[in-house]
Amino acid sequence: MANEARIDKWLWAARIFKTRSIAADACKNGRVTINGVNVKPSHTVKEGETVSVRKPPVTYSFKILKTIEQRVGAKLLPEIYENVTAPDQYELLEMNRISGFVNRARGTGRPTKKDRRSLDAFVGPTMEGFGYADDDWEDEDEED
């Protein structure tokens, strides 16, 4: 048992997921694969295996260097796993970050003030013809 660990405990201990229950849910929902095969939370992992974790929009890949079941400090992570994620995945993450509010997920709440201003700047010039024109305001002042 010293050379293997449960995948849900390892994912939590290696700080890939914040809680063990979130790690277990990811396994149950098919977001965690080992060598291309979906695994259950109770699956045991060994050193040298490659774990892929899908956190949309990116799929991260980690090579296990050490199997642990107790959470360790962030400074010790280079001893636990090696990040072997493909560079194109990081490009995908950067493109998603740049796109901003365009791909706003449903149910994420109201747009921020910055998002609203960006929308207004984008939509504003094409929204002519609504409300009063400048000439209408001047005509009302002259009638008084």
Secondary structure, DSSP 8 states (H G I E B T S, - for coil): -TTEEEHHHHHHHTTSSSSHHHHHHHHHTT-EEETTEE--TT-EEETT-EEEEEETTEEEEEEESS--SS---GGGHHHHEEE---HHHHHHHHHHHHHGGGG--TTS-S--HHHHHHHHHHHGGG-TTSS--HHHHHHHHHH-
